[in-house]
Amino acid sequence: MKAIIYLFFFLVIAFAGFYASIYFGFWGKLPTKKELSELKQSQATQILDNENRLIGKFYVFDRQSVHYNDLPQSLIDALIATEDARFYEHDGVDNKSLLRVFFKTILLSDDSSGGGSTITLQLAKNLFGRNNYGQLGIVVNKIRESIVAKRMEELYSKKEIITMYFNTVPFSDNTYGIESASLKFFNKHTSELSLPEAATLVGSLKANHSYNPRLFPERSQLRRDVVIQQMVRYNYINQTQAANATHSKIKLDYQYYAPNQGVAPYFREVVKKKTEKLLKANKYQKPDGSDYNIYRDGLKVYTTLDLTMQKYAEKAMQKHMANLQQTYEKAYGKNAPWLTQKNILESNLKKLKRYQQLKESGLTEDQIHDSLSLKKEIELFEWKENKVVQASTIDSLQHYLKFLNSGMLALDPKNGAVKAYIGGIDYRYFKYDHVSQSKRQVGSTFKPFVYTAAIENGMDPCTYFPVKEVTYTDMNNWTPKNAGGLNDPDLNYSLKKALSNSVNTIAVKVINEVGIKKVIDMAHQMGIKSEIEEVPSIALGTENLGLLELTKAYTTFVNDSQPSTPFFITKIEDKHGKLIYENKASSEKKEKVFSDYTRQVMLEFMKATIDEGTATRLRNIYHLPNNIAGKTGTTQDNKDGWFVGITPKLVTVTWVGNDDQRIGFSNTRIGQGANSALPIFGEFMQALNKDEKFNAITRAKFEKTNPRIIKDLDCELTKENGFFKKLFGSDKNEKQFKKAKKKKGGIFSFLKRKQEK
């Protein structure tokens, strides 16, 4: 008997000591009553566009979302009947259940003991999350939550706790808070929810994926009916009301409002990071000396984005990419690399966090594959409609490897303000941002840097080069080739014709003439920050560059020969409207990176790309009447497609390719920039043209070209070799790649540059 008493006292003392270790912060600091009392003041940070329209929010507790008076009684009753029948009687903790969890977990090692979670305990978990404490995790977290729950019950009324709970609880589809869930699933405010709708949402709280009414309507309806019967059991409704509610089917009116969905999710993520960096770097603090918290302090972040323009951009991207994906898959058929090339699947598999966890746990490759081959019910992204299937992790990975992705950026070239931003096709499934994070081969979009350097260094705009192929013997017998097999030994193109038709052989000859170093220097002056390898193949765009820096470089052609630096945030205010940060654009006149003469010549070259070159479909198919210059880009083995669209007041770059750079298009017809990337710009501009709001952009005209430049460009686009040159020839089919040559274009050409600078 004494042994039992001693054991009892030992367990009591052990529990008390264990509890005390948690209470006094041995397992991590607990929020104080003061900190908990300030929860009520937490406000969402709002992200606003250039017209102060709401784009999105950052928050832990969004107190503006719903007030207690907005909660239908049926919603409150459904929650209490289902989750915490004694809610109005306890102080936040069900001690009996908590002790059961402790003793079952410690003494019996029963991880399924669970239970005992009151609404207030759930609220504590929602607000502060849980940490990993190993085998004692559930016990430590439960006790931590019980301490927080009791403190909250002392500070807040039951009504306030109910309100905070509904504003923080996670629903299906990564939706937080009842107002967001109500708007998402039923397209109505919380106050308008009917009894069946309220019961459906409360029912989903038990397992928000398994009881997702969008994915599993039948299962969700059965769970809804359980909630309704619980309401009958606790006398919140009668049998007649229950019968009427259960006889109706769930009718969703689904909307997309989740943080990782909606408009401009990639842009919002960049803004969040930049806001946090700005606040930290500049050491902006609240009046009490504490740091700002973007999730709690109700900041207003004013951005450069145009919400309407962004919607047009996203719609254009989605329409084109859905069609292109279908064409892309059909062209490959059963020979698709994501199906046939096992090395691609294996290497991507090893990047998965789950794979790495299994590897660290000591499993063999076969065991890991077995684990990742287990099938479960998951939702997979599809362009037409997402589908729920039985699939393994490996199946899912293979599914996502097939998708083409996209990036797009539209800048105001005068100041660098970001007007539209697309980092990928769907942020829910493709988090990698192809504007800010990715670097890809840029293909022929690099050629304007080559030609800009050439013109700036004295090459006459009417210089002719032969289109025929040349083998460079000192470059491992490298032989650049043209798309479509263009290789006429007697045909010569002017620079305008060569650039507008993206002739590879001539781009290499031009860089050979002007010098690789000068081209690289020019690209860097124009805004390219990435290192560029000093090899002749850069003329064809073999270098990996970022979409953001590429767009910046192209602004020089419509910004007085100066690159404009992209920016996202105009100002930040606190919740009282006090200015914290303001982006003050420098009024200093920057030095031009090339002459006005060069800029206007290059614009004429790139206008020809649209009017008579590789991008004529903007006129012929999209029927765009706008003043547009531009450049298409296609990379080696059709891995990436690019298009740069330049208008007087907007510079837009679009990219399309697979996330895995080993997977390209099956042929150039589909993968060329004019087919893969240009249509996004075409659809985008069509939408802008139809909206009078953007007349200032869409009807803008390029500067009037200097008559002297028009005269310098007054030459035939093509020229054939004369009889004797055809007969005897002069250009060799093999040569060495030389360093930069002296300026070409006449002994007085340098004066022309000097006058125009």
ABEGO torsion letter per residue (X at the ends): XAAAAAAAAAAAAAAAAAAAAAAAGAAEBBBBAAAAAAAAABBBBBBBBAAGBBABBBBABBAAABBAAABBAAAAAAAAAAABAAAAABAGBBAAAAAAAAAAAAAAGBAAAEEGBBAAAAAAAAAAEBBBAEAAAAAAAAAAAAAAAAAAAAABBAAAAAAAAAAABBBBGGBBEAAAAAAAAAGBBAAABBAAAAAAAAAAAABAAAABAAABAAAAAAAAAAAAAAAAAAGABBAAAAAAAAABBBBBBBBBABAABEBGAAAAAAAAAAAAAAAAAAGBBBAAGBBBBAAAAGBBBBBABBAAAAAAAAAAAAAAAAAAAAAAAAAAEAABAAAABAAAAAAAAAABAAAAAAAAAGBBAAAAAAAAABBBBBBBBBAABBBBBBBBAAAAAAAAAABBBBBBBBBBAAAGBBABBBABABAAABABBAAAABBBBAEAAAAAAAAAAAAAAGBBAABBBBABBBBBAAAGGBBBBBBGGBABAABBBBAAAAAAAGBAAAAAAAAAAAEAAAAAAAAAAAGBABBBBBBAAAAAGABBBBAAAAAAAAAAAAAGGBBBBBBABABBBBAAGBBABBBBBBABBBBBABBAAAAAAAAAAAAAAAAABAAAAAAAAAGBABBBBBBBBBBBGGABBBBBBBBAABBBBBBBBBABAABBBABAAAABAAAAAAAAAAAAAAAAAABAAAAAAAABBBBBBBAAAAAAABBBABBBBBAAAAAAEABBABBBBBBBBBBBGEAAAAAAAAAAX
